């Protein structure tokens, strides 16, 4: 009977599984031991399921589907919830409108989360084109994660301490603080330095989408918008965050585009742009000229090229959002109304594609502003443009 039971054991002496995880990076190396110099057992790729066999602090021994067992870093693995959230966000990001085509001059790693500590699962080659679809400022620290392996340590029950038969004498009263304790607590550092010391370091991240439809996060400073140089030369030291072609114009044998772009003066801002500008091609001077410009705003993606021209989502001083619509006919830009809007909301991964589609349809079907509102907005725009008020 003992021989029959031993023969029916299909595990073949394999270590039991204590959990499961998924490969985070594009390619992950499994090593024979916990040392980084130990022999390589095999490699696994992004999204593959692994069985967790053992854990030593930050290192985890896993087993792949083909039976290879090796050690890797816990930070390079994704839990079941994390891989599901990543796939859902990838599907959701396919619906985001492009904010412009960009490129990179070096190999660019695309991360699963806007964090330097998250695994990179895609790599973009130098010169390869991709779409920019979002922006986010995130703290430069590892995001809190649930452990991949839940320890099953027994709960220790504290024994009740025996009270002494004779109670101890009462404690003496605490000494009073000195009268000048507030002055003694002050530092000789300026208030600005204190705030800067307390400020948490952050990074600028851009959400990009490759030609294959995969989306992920890259450092914004590694992204270069692929707008033509004869327009990009007017950036005046600002960073171009988005751009789109409004229409075409023929100048002899050449076909030129009229462009809309958004820029930001400083990085690490919570909004996506602080200025937007329309460039029109002059048939008289055969060069690009400014057809419309608006500065000192707080704008959010998406910027839409839609009838009758384009629209931008802005935040007013009261913290409310409104989408300003502009008509573009020939080389003339005119305000065409205001309708409600909501920023893209990259911090809300639980929002479904159907909700996004409903939101977009609601913005398109919103009624335009009245004639009085359009005239008032136009006068306000002229006053800001000519008198800077």
Protein Blocks (a to p, Z undefined) as FASTA:
>chain_A
ZZmmmmmmmnnopacdfbdcddfblbdcddfblbfkbccfbdcdehiacddfbdchjbcc
dddfkopacdddfklpccfklmmmmmmmmmmmmmpccebdcddfbdcdddfbdcfkbccf
bdcdehiacddfbdcdddddddddddfbdcfbdcdddddddddfbdcddddddddddfkl
mmmmpccbdfklmmmmmpccdddddddddfkopacdddfklpccfbdfklmmmnnopacf
bdcdfbdcdehjbccddddddddfbghiabfbfcdcdddddfklopaddfbdcehiaddd
ddddddfkbacddddfkopacddddddehjaccdebdcddddeklmlmkbcfklmmmmmm
mmmmpccddfklmmmmmmmmmmmmmnoZZ
